[in-house]
Amino acid sequence: MPKYHLNHIYKGKCIVDQEGADFIDLAAVGHEIILAARHIMADRLMKGEEPDHSRFEIFDENGQPVLTLEFSDVHPKSEGRP
């Protein structure tokens, strides 16, 4: 199974995933990081923190970038709000 490293960019700093994790394919990685991003955003909102511009940058086991997910892309938008 391929290994992917899920680096988290938060407040301009990169939290590097040194160990990585095994996923069956890139679609599985995408699903996992969407859930993780939503969980992180919910936790921050519960603490009263403002939304920020976090993102996940995903690299394959060879260190090649394969996917980037901006947290703002998974934030559900409310009807009638900009």
N, CA, C and O atoms as a printed pandas DataFrame, in Angstrom:
     atom_number atom_name residue_name chain_id  residue_number  x_coord  y_coord  z_coord
0              1         N          MET        A               1    0.851   -1.172    0.000
1              2        CA          MET        A               1    0.000    0.000    0.000
2              3         C          MET        A               1    0.904    1.246    0.000
3              4         O          MET        A               1    1.903    1.292    0.718
4              5         N          PRO        A               2    0.547    2.245   -0.804
5              6        CA          PRO        A               2    1.364    3.460   -0.845
6              7         C          PRO        A               2    1.291    4.257    0.460
7              8         O          PRO        A               2    0.272    4.267    1.152
8              9         N          LYS        A               3    2.396    4.917    0.767
9             10        CA          LYS        A               3    2.472    5.765    1.954
10            11         C          LYS        A               3    2.386    7.224    1.521
11            12         O          LYS        A               3    3.002    7.633    0.537
12            13         N          TYR        A               4    1.614    7.996    2.271
13            14        CA          TYR        A               4    1.461    9.426    2.012
14            15         C          TYR        A               4    1.779   10.192    3.282
15            16         O          TYR        A               4    1.519    9.720    4.389
16            17         N          HIS        A               5    2.347   11.384    3.110
17            18        CA          HIS        A               5    2.651   12.268    4.226
18            19         C          HIS        A               5    1.691   13.441    4.169
19            20         O          HIS        A               5    1.603   14.138    3.157
20            21         N          LEU        A               6    0.969   13.655    5.266
21            22        CA          LEU        A               6   -0.072   14.669    5.336
22            23         C          LEU        A               6    0.432   15.852    6.151
23            24         O          LEU        A               6    0.211   15.920    7.360
24            25         N          ASN        A               7    1.104   16.773    5.494
25            26        CA          ASN        A               7    1.630   17.947    6.179
26            27         C          ASN        A               7    0.514   18.965    6.370
27            28         O          ASN        A               7   -0.320   19.174    5.489
28            29         N          HIS        A               8    0.520   19.595    7.550
29            30        CA          HIS        A               8   -0.522   20.557    7.908
30            31         C          HIS        A               8    0.114   21.940    7.982
31            32         O          HIS        A               8    1.024   22.165    8.780
32            33         N          ILE        A               9   -0.358   22.859    7.159
33            34        CA          ILE        A               9    0.110   24.231    7.180
34            35         C          ILE        A               9   -0.865   25.022    8.047
35            36         O          ILE        A               9   -2.050   25.126    7.728
36            37         N          TYR        A              10   -0.354   25.581    9.151
37            38        CA          TYR        A              10   -1.199   26.258   10.137
38            39         C          TYR        A              10   -0.488   27.520   10.612
39            40         O          TYR        A              10    0.623   27.461   11.138
40            41         N          LYS        A              11   -1.144   28.661   10.420
41            42        CA          LYS        A              11   -0.586   29.957   10.811
42            43         C          LYS        A              11    0.811   30.165   10.234
43            44         O          LYS        A              11    1.711   30.670   10.905
44            45         N          GLY        A              12    0.968   29.766    8.979
45            46        CA          GLY        A              12    2.222   29.985    8.279
46            47         C          GLY        A              12    3.329   29.003    8.604
47            48         O          GLY        A              12    4.439   29.130    8.086
48            49         N          LYS        A              13    3.050   28.035    9.444
49            50        CA          LYS        A              13    4.055   27.042    9.814
50            51         C          LYS        A              13    3.640   25.670    9.298
51            52         O          LYS        A              13    2.454   25.344    9.244
52            53         N          CYS        A              14    4.623   24.883    8.924
53            54        CA          CYS        A              14    4.359   23.544    8.415
54            55         C          CYS        A              14    4.587   22.516    9.521
55            56         O          CYS        A              14    5.686   22.395   10.063
56            57         N          ILE        A              15    3.533   21.786    9.840
57            58        CA          ILE        A              15    3.626   20.675   10.779
58            59         C          ILE        A              15    3.832   19.432    9.915
59            60         O          ILE        A              15    2.898   18.927    9.292
60            61         N          VAL        A              16    5.077   18.953    9.893
61            62        CA          VAL        A              16    5.464   17.881    8.973
62            63         C          VAL        A              16    5.068   16.521    9.528
63            64         O          VAL        A              16    5.325   16.205   10.690
64            65         N          ASP        A              17    4.449   15.738    8.686
65            66        CA          ASP        A              17    4.094   14.355    9.007
66            67         C          ASP        A              17    5.312   13.485    8.670
67            68         O          ASP        A              17    5.483   13.059    7.527
68            69         N          GLN        A              18    6.139   13.233    9.662
69            70        CA          GLN        A              18    7.374   12.472    9.458
70            71         C          GLN        A              18    7.111   10.998    9.154
71            72         O          GLN        A              18    7.811   10.396    8.340
72            73         N          GLU        A              19    6.111   10.423    9.803
73            74        CA          GLU        A              19    5.850    8.991    9.671
74            75         C          GLU        A              19    5.061    8.640    8.418
75            76         O          GLU        A              19    5.327    7.624    7.776
76            77         N          GLY        A              20    4.102    9.468    8.075
77            78        CA          GLY        A              20    3.226    9.142    6.961
78            79         C          GLY        A              20    2.207    8.078    7.353
79            80         O          GLY        A              20    2.220    7.561    8.470
80            81         N          ALA        A              21    1.333    7.768    6.418
81            82        CA          ALA        A              21    0.296    6.763    6.647
82            83         C          ALA        A              21    0.025    6.035    5.339
83            84         O          ALA        A              21    0.159    6.601    4.254
84            85         N          ASP        A              22   -0.351    4.788    5.463
85            86        CA          ASP        A              22   -0.661    3.969    4.290
86            87         C          ASP        A              22   -2.121    4.139    3.900
87            88         O          ASP        A              22   -3.016    4.069    4.742
88            89         N          PHE        A              23   -2.345    4.363    2.619
89            90        CA          PHE        A              23   -3.696    4.481    2.074
90            91         C          PHE        A              23   -3.765    3.644    0.799
91            92         O          PHE        A              23   -2.770    3.487    0.092
92            93         N          ILE        A              24   -4.930    3.119    0.522
93            94        CA          ILE        A              24   -5.099    2.284   -0.658
94            95         C          ILE        A              24   -4.880    3.062   -1.954
95            96         O          ILE        A              24   -4.347    2.530   -2.929
96            97         N          ASP        A              25   -5.305    4.345   -1.950
97            98        CA          ASP        A              25   -5.110    5.183   -3.134
98            99         C          ASP        A              25   -5.297    6.650   -2.750
99           100         O          ASP        A              25   -5.606    6.969   -1.602
100          101         N          LEU        A              26   -5.108    7.525   -3.716
101          102        CA          LEU        A              26   -5.203    8.960   -3.462
102          103         C          LEU        A              26   -6.625    9.386   -3.094
103          104         O          LEU        A              26   -6.806   10.342   -2.340
104          105         N          ALA        A              27   -7.632    8.691   -3.616
105          106        CA          ALA        A              27   -9.020    9.007   -3.252
106          107         C          ALA        A              27   -9.253    8.783   -1.757
107          108         O          ALA        A              27   -9.971    9.548   -1.113
108          109         N          ALA        A              28   -8.650    7.742   -1.217
109          110        CA          ALA        A              28   -8.784    7.468    0.217
110          111         C          ALA        A              28   -8.097    8.562    1.035
111          112         O          ALA        A              28   -8.594    8.953    2.092
112          113         N          VAL        A              29   -6.966    9.051    0.553
113          114        CA          VAL        A              29   -6.280   10.159    1.214
114          115         C          VAL        A              29   -7.193   11.389    1.207
115          116         O          VAL        A              29   -7.364   12.048    2.233
116          117         N          GLY        A              30   -7.773   11.690    0.051
117          118        CA          GLY        A              30   -8.661   12.841   -0.076
118          119         C          GLY        A              30   -9.812   12.780    0.900
119          120         O          GLY        A              30  -10.146   13.774    1.545
120          121         N          HIS        A              31  -10.421   11.607    1.009
121          122        CA          HIS        A              31  -11.538   11.430    1.945
122          123         C          HIS        A              31  -11.076   11.684    3.380
123          124         O          HIS        A              31  -11.752   12.379    4.138
124          125         N          GLU        A              32   -9.945   11.130    3.743
125          126        CA          GLU        A              32   -9.427   11.273    5.104
126          127         C          GLU        A              32   -9.100   12.724    5.448
127          128         O          GLU        A              32   -9.408   13.181    6.549
128          129         N          ILE        A              33   -8.481   13.450    4.522
129          130        CA          ILE        A              33   -8.100   14.823    4.855
130          131         C          ILE        A              33   -9.302   15.763    4.896
131          132         O          ILE        A              33   -9.276   16.759    5.619
132          133         N          ILE        A              34  -10.345   15.466    4.140
133          134        CA          ILE        A              34  -11.577   16.262    4.244
134          135         C          ILE        A              34  -12.175   16.094    5.640
135          136         O          ILE        A              34  -12.550   17.073    6.285
136          137         N          LEU        A              35  -12.261   14.851    6.097
137          138        CA          LEU        A              35  -12.791   14.607    7.446
138          139         C          LEU        A              35  -11.914   15.261    8.508
139          140         O          LEU        A              35  -12.425   15.869    9.448
140          141         N          ALA        A              36  -10.601   15.138    8.364
141          142        CA          ALA        A              36   -9.680   15.727    9.339
142          143         C          ALA        A              36   -9.796   17.246    9.354
143          144         O          ALA        A              36   -9.812   17.855   10.424
144          145         N          ALA        A              37   -9.878   17.862    8.179
145          146        CA          ALA        A              37   -9.997   19.323    8.102
146          147         C          ALA        A              37  -11.277   19.793    8.780
147          148         O          ALA        A              37  -11.259   20.778    9.518
148          149         N          ARG        A              38  -12.378   19.107    8.540
149          150        CA          ARG        A              38  -13.641   19.488    9.178
150          151         C          ARG        A              38  -13.562   19.333   10.690
151          152         O          ARG        A              38  -14.076   20.170   11.431
152          153         N          HIS        A              39  -12.928   18.280   11.142
153          154        CA          HIS        A              39  -12.785   18.043   12.583
154          155         C          HIS        A              39  -11.932   19.147   13.220
155          156         O          HIS        A              39  -12.286   19.682   14.271
156          157         N          ILE        A              40  -10.823   19.479   12.585
157          158        CA          ILE        A              40   -9.938   20.525   13.102
158          159         C          ILE        A              40  -10.670   21.865   13.142
159          160         O          ILE        A              40  -10.579   22.591   14.132
160          161         N          MET        A              41  -11.401   22.199   12.062
161          162        CA          MET        A              41  -12.144   23.463   12.030
162          163         C          MET        A              41  -13.200   23.509   13.129
163          164         O          MET        A              41  -13.355   24.533   13.795
164          165         N          ALA        A              42  -13.922   22.417   13.323
165          166        CA          ALA        A              42  -14.958   22.378   14.362
166          167         C          ALA        A              42  -14.338   22.565   15.739
167          168         O          ALA        A              42  -14.880   23.292   16.571
168          169         N          ASP        A              43  -13.210   21.918   15.983
169          170        CA          ASP        A              43  -12.527   22.046   17.263
170          171         C          ASP        A              43  -12.086   23.486   17.500
171          172         O          ASP        A              43  -12.230   24.007   18.606
172          173         N          ARG        A              44  -11.559   24.118   16.484
173          174        CA          ARG        A              44  -11.123   25.511   16.625
174          175         C          ARG        A              44  -12.303   26.441   16.874
175          176         O          ARG        A              44  -12.208   27.351   17.698
176          177         N          LEU        A              45  -13.406   26.228   16.177
177          178        CA          LEU        A              45  -14.592   27.058   16.384
178          179         C          LEU        A              45  -15.151   26.888   17.794
179          180         O          LEU        A              45  -15.594   27.856   18.411
180          181         N          MET        A              46  -15.130   25.659   18.299
181          182        CA          MET        A              46  -15.615   25.396   19.660
182          183         C          MET        A              46  -14.753   26.118   20.701
183          184         O          MET        A              46  -15.234   26.454   21.783
184          185         N          LYS        A              47  -13.495   26.351   20.373
185          186        CA          LYS        A              47  -12.583   27.067   21.272
186          187         C          LYS        A              47  -12.673   28.575   21.084
187          188         O          LYS        A              47  -11.989   29.332   21.773
188          189         N          GLY        A              48  -13.522   29.017   20.143
189          190        CA          GLY        A              48  -13.699   30.438   19.913
190          191         C          GLY        A              48  -12.652   31.054   19.005
191          192         O          GLY        A              48  -12.541   32.277   18.921
192          193         N          GLU        A              49  -11.887   30.218   18.327
193          194        CA          GLU        A              49  -10.862   30.731   17.424
194          195         C          GLU        A              49  -11.490   31.125   16.095
195          196         O          GLU        A              49  -12.489   30.551   15.662
196          197         N          GLU        A              50  -10.884   32.108   15.466
197          198        CA          GLU        A              50  -11.321   32.532   14.137
198          199         C          GLU        A              50  -10.845   31.532   13.095
199          200         O          GLU        A              50   -9.794   30.913   13.263
200          201         N          PRO        A              51  -11.606   31.369   12.024
201          202        CA          PRO        A              51  -11.130   30.513   10.933
202          203         C          PRO        A              51   -9.822   31.076   10.371
203          204         O          PRO        A              51   -9.620   32.289   10.340
204          205         N          ASP        A              52   -8.966   30.205    9.941
205          206        CA          ASP        A              52   -7.697   30.651    9.387
206          207         C          ASP        A              52   -7.528   30.066    7.977
207          208         O          ASP        A              52   -8.468   29.529    7.390
208          209         N          HIS        A              53   -6.352   30.184    7.478
209          210        CA          HIS        A              53   -6.082   29.713    6.124
210          211         C          HIS        A              53   -5.232   28.451    6.149
211          212         O          HIS        A              53   -4.229   28.361    5.441
212          213         N          SER        A              54   -5.625   27.483    6.955
213          214        CA          SER        A              54   -4.902   26.219    7.033
214          215         C          SER        A              54   -5.101   25.417    5.761
215          216         O          SER        A              54   -6.046   25.623    4.999
216          217         N          ARG        A              55   -4.171   24.494    5.564
217          218        CA          ARG        A              55   -4.307   23.569    4.445
218          219         C          ARG        A              55   -3.504   22.313    4.744
219          220         O          ARG        A              55   -2.613   22.306    5.593
220          221         N          PHE        A              56   -3.841   21.260    4.029
221          222        CA          PHE        A              56   -3.042   20.041    4.025
222          223         C          PHE        A              56   -2.294   19.991    2.703
223          224         O          PHE        A              56   -2.865   20.253    1.644
224          225         N          GLU        A              57   -1.017   19.654    2.771
225          226        CA          GLU        A              57   -0.226   19.402    1.578
226          227         C          GLU        A              57    0.213   17.944    1.662
227          228         O          GLU        A              57    0.898   17.538    2.601
228          229         N          ILE        A              58   -0.191   17.174    0.670
229          230        CA          ILE        A              58    0.049   15.739    0.685
230          231         C          ILE        A              58    1.185   15.394   -0.267
231          232         O          ILE        A              58    1.230   15.853   -1.408
232          233         N          PHE        A              59    2.107   14.565    0.239
233          234        CA          PHE        A              59    3.245   14.109   -0.548
234          235         C          PHE        A              59    3.258   12.587   -0.579
235          236         O          PHE        A              59    2.896   11.933    0.399
236          237         N          ASP        A              60    3.678   12.033   -1.707
237          238        CA          ASP        A              60    3.797   10.583   -1.782
238          239         C          ASP        A              60    5.092   10.137   -1.104
239          240         O          ASP        A              60    5.851   10.964   -0.599
240          241         N          GLU        A              61    5.335    8.836   -1.098
241          242        CA          GLU        A              61    6.501    8.301   -0.394
242          243         C          GLU        A              61    7.827    8.717   -1.029
243          244         O          GLU        A              61    8.885    8.550   -0.422
244          245         N          ASN        A              62    7.775    9.253   -2.239
245          246        CA          ASN        A              62    8.979    9.750   -2.913
246          247         C          ASN        A              62    9.181   11.249   -2.702
247          248         O          ASN        A              62   10.104   11.841   -3.262
248          249         N          GLY        A              63    8.313   11.862   -1.889
249          250        CA          GLY        A              63    8.435   13.284   -1.604
250          251         C          GLY        A              63    7.826   14.189   -2.660
251          252         O          GLY        A              63    8.053   15.398   -2.648
252          253         N          GLN        A              64    7.051   13.611   -3.575
253          254        CA          GLN        A              64    6.410   14.389   -4.633
254          255         C          GLN        A              64    5.044   14.890   -4.158
255          256         O          GLN        A              64    4.264   14.115   -3.605
256          257         N          PRO        A              65    4.746   16.178   -4.366
257          258        CA          PRO        A              65    3.420   16.684   -3.985
258          259         C          PRO        A              65    2.341   16.064   -4.875
259          260         O          PRO        A              65    2.485   16.002   -6.096
260          261         N          VAL        A              66    1.260   15.606   -4.241
261          262        CA          VAL        A              66    0.190   14.955   -5.004
262          263         C          VAL        A              66   -1.182   15.580   -4.776
263          264         O          VAL        A              66   -2.100   15.355   -5.565
264          265         N          LEU        A              67   -1.332   16.364   -3.703
265          266        CA          LEU        A              67   -2.650   16.913   -3.393
266          267         C          LEU        A              67   -2.500   18.041   -2.378
267          268         O          LEU        A              67   -1.692   17.961   -1.453
268          269         N          THR        A              68   -3.289   19.086   -2.568
269          270        CA          THR        A              68   -3.380   20.172   -1.589
270          271         C          THR        A              68   -4.852   20.406   -1.302
271          272         O          THR        A              68   -5.675   20.443   -2.217
272          273         N          LEU        A              69   -5.173   20.563   -0.039
273          274        CA          LEU        A              69   -6.556   20.828    0.351
274          275         C          LEU        A              69   -6.587   22.044    1.268
275          276         O          LEU        A              69   -6.076   22.005    2.387
276          277         N          GLU        A              70   -7.190   23.118    0.783
277          278        CA          GLU        A              70   -7.417   24.307    1.606
278          279         C          GLU        A              70   -8.617   24.023    2.507
279          280         O          GLU        A              70   -9.648   23.541    2.038
280          281         N          PHE        A              71   -8.482   24.322    3.794
281          282        CA          PHE        A              71   -9.590   24.089    4.712
282          283         C          PHE        A              71  -10.833   24.840    4.268
283          284         O          PHE        A              71  -11.950   24.356    4.453
284          285         N          SER        A              72  -10.653   26.012    3.689
285          286        CA          SER        A              72  -11.800   26.812    3.253
286          287         C          SER        A              72  -12.603   26.096    2.162
287          288         O          SER        A              72  -13.775   26.408    1.955
288          289         N          ASP        A              73  -11.988   25.149    1.471
289          290        CA          ASP        A              73  -12.700   24.413    0.421
290          291         C          ASP        A              73  -13.662   23.371    0.967
291          292         O          ASP        A              73  -14.525   22.885    0.236
292          293         N          VAL        A              74  -13.527   23.020    2.239
293          294        CA          VAL        A              74  -14.414   21.993    2.817
294          295         C          VAL        A              74  -15.369   22.584    3.841
295          296         O          VAL        A              74  -16.140   21.855    4.466
296          297         N          HIS        A              75  -15.325   23.889    4.017
297          298        CA          HIS        A              75  -16.205   24.556    4.967
298          299         C          HIS        A              75  -17.592   24.668    4.354
299          300         O          HIS        A              75  -17.761   25.300    3.311
300          301         N          PRO        A              76  -18.594   24.056    4.998
301          302        CA          PRO        A              76  -19.954   24.162    4.457
302          303         C          PRO        A              76  -20.453   25.605    4.521
303          304         O          PRO        A              76  -20.366   26.252    5.565
304          305         N          LYS        A              77  -20.958   26.088    3.437
305          306        CA          LYS        A              77  -21.468   27.453    3.373
306          307         C          LYS        A              77  -22.950   27.439    3.757
307          308         O          LYS        A              77  -23.715   26.585    3.310
308          309         N          SER        A              78  -23.330   28.392    4.585
309          310        CA          SER        A              78  -24.734   28.507    4.990
310          311         C          SER        A              78  -25.523   29.215    3.907
311          312         O          SER        A              78  -25.008   30.112    3.240
312          313         N          GLU        A              79  -26.772   28.811    3.732
313          314        CA          GLU        A              79  -27.667   29.468    2.782
314          315         C          GLU        A              79  -27.856   30.919    3.171
315          316         O          GLU        A              79  -28.067   31.230    4.343
316          317         N          GLY        A              80  -27.780   31.802    2.198
317          318        CA          GLY        A              80  -28.034   33.209    2.443
318          319         C          GLY        A              80  -26.853   33.970    3.010
319          320         O          GLY        A              80  -26.955   35.173    3.254
320          321         N          ARG        A              81  -25.728   33.291    3.226
321          322        CA          ARG        A              81  -24.537   33.975    3.738
322          323         C          ARG        A              81  -23.487   34.021    2.644
323          324         O          ARG        A              81  -23.382   33.104    1.830
324          325         N          PRO        A              82  -22.711   35.097    2.631
325          326        CA          PRO        A              82  -21.662   35.224    1.600
326          327         C          PRO        A              82  -20.544   34.228    1.813
327          328         O          PRO        A              82  -19.587   34.200    1.040
